[in-house]
Amino acid sequence: MGLYNALDNALASLDTQGLRRTRRIVSRLAGSEQSSAEAAEESSRGTRIEVDGRTLLAFCSNDYLGLANHPLIAQALADGALRDGAGSGASALISGHRSIHARLEARLAERLGPWIPNADALYFGAGYLANIGLVDALAGITQPGTAPDVAIFSEALNHASLVDGTRLARAHHGATVHVYRHCDTAALAQLLANSTATTKIILTDSVFSMDGHLAPLKELLTLAEQNDAWLVIDDAHGFGVLGSIGAGALEHCGLSSAHIVYMGTLGKAAGVAGAFIAADCRLIDWLVNRARPYVYSTACPPALSHALLASLDLLGSTEGDQRRAHLRLLCERLQRGLRAGLRLTHWQVPQSHSAIHPLIVGENAVALAAAALLRDQGIWVPAIRPPTVPPGTARLRISLSAEHTLAEVDQLVHGLIDAERQLT
Ligand SMILES: Cc1ncc(COP(=O)(O)O)c(C=O)c1O
């Protein structure tokens, strides 16, 4: 059949480029099957997992504070399901918006309130959905009776969900899309100055998900204010981790403005699932009406909101502070260990402001070989290749969690030193 010939050829082409991805089947270590107390303790942490039947030390999760396996959150999820059921039954605008969703949104608005004037919040099923819905809906804000005249200014390394949001905005509202060079605020200033669009939207990740460093948020906000533009900040990897109370990039950078539209995810440091947008309450009202993934999708299971309220309690507690402090310690240990131990003649370790630490090795095949060498030593670090990162910058993406120990970070550093010796 012609259809399947084309499909087979397309898959074979992924193979020849070293770009074919497969999923691994992951399980938590089963605590009850562990014999020693030490093994039982290991199984309660999420950092040692079973992958295709082998136990591996994992450095590949976005569960930066180790909350995904926290017993209080798991308990809140279970209790919430028993109380409010497994599903919400309908989209939010029909009958799916439960009191627990409203409580969660109020808490999120309160958390971001110091940095977002008149803050309200909207809970989505995923960060991907929040971003595509947000960008499309922002681009659809027009004066009645006038044609949309929208320009979007998107940072080159933005997450795919922001990129896909711009594609929707272009298709639905004729938005013009300008991609500015990574962290190049001078180039962005020029593009903004040249634009005559009536609606201007700047899009940026706060922490770049494959690089770990921060966007120049202060400069971006100044440009947004000078040009009367929205500034959308995707803080998927900052919320919970950055800032002294874990409120994220805005707290970390001390930024507050009515121009900011903030997106934080809740399946990473918060350890559960979903995402939220925090912004001026009038914009949230617009999103309730116009963000299509929100309007046309069944509302999230209410139990998730119960779990997220427990997670927010932990993020704002002394335990949250301790987890953030331990994570910072681990990050420093990793960066210091890599810089001291690696030759870094062919590989690079960029500065990181987050729990994400890339080791850039260049070629796809080298990244795959390095990941395989680590796996032989019982360590799991994912190899990231194009199109997720630019060609020629394949890398190992190391992500740390407050559940790791210093000894585990040392073990990783030794594994990477070994891999570099063998591959360069
Ligand atoms: C920067 C960034 N934005 C958005 C998302 C999407 O979030 P979610 O996984 O909740 O869909 C991700 C996910 O990896 C991300 O890294």
The ligand as an SDF file (V2000), in Angstrom:
LIG
                    3D

 16 16  0  0  0  0  0  0  0  0999 V2000
    9.4380   25.7410   28.6630 C   0  0  0  0  0  0  0  0  0  0  0  0
    8.2610   24.8080   28.6490 C   0  0  0  0  0  0  0  0  0  0  0  0
    7.0420   25.3040   28.4510 N   0  0  0  0  0  0  0  0  0  0  0  0
    5.9650   24.5120   28.4350 C   0  0  0  0  0  0  0  0  0  0  0  0
    6.0570   23.1670   28.6040 C   0  0  0  0  0  0  0  0  0  0  0  0
    4.8410   22.3050   28.5350 C   0  0  0  0  0  0  0  0  0  0  0  0
    4.3960   21.9830   29.8220 O   0  0  0  0  0  0  0  0  0  0  0  0
    3.5670   20.6550   30.0870 P   0  0  0  0  0  0  0  0  0  0  0  0
    4.5650   19.5500   30.1920 O   0  0  0  0  0  0  0  0  0  0  0  0
    2.8360   20.9250   31.3690 O   0  0  0  0  0  0  0  0  0  0  0  0
    2.6540   20.4800   28.9180 O   0  0  0  0  0  0  0  0  0  0  0  0
    7.3130   22.5940   28.8200 C   0  0  0  0  0  0  0  0  0  0  0  0
    7.4000   21.1240   29.0210 C   0  0  0  0  0  0  0  0  0  0  0  0
    8.3540   20.4810   29.0060 O   0  0  0  0  0  0  0  0  0  0  0  0
    8.4510   23.4320   28.8460 C   0  0  0  0  0  0  0  0  0  0  0  0
    9.6660   22.9200   29.0150 O   0  0  0  0  0  0  0  0  0  0  0  0
  1  2  1  0
  2  3  1  0
  2 15  2  0
  3  4  2  0
  4  5  1  0
  5  6  1  0
  5 12  2  0
  6  7  1  0
  7  8  1  0
  8  9  2  0
  8 10  1  0
  8 11  1  0
 12 13  1  0
 12 15  1  0
 13 14  2  0
 15 16  1  0
M  END
$$$$
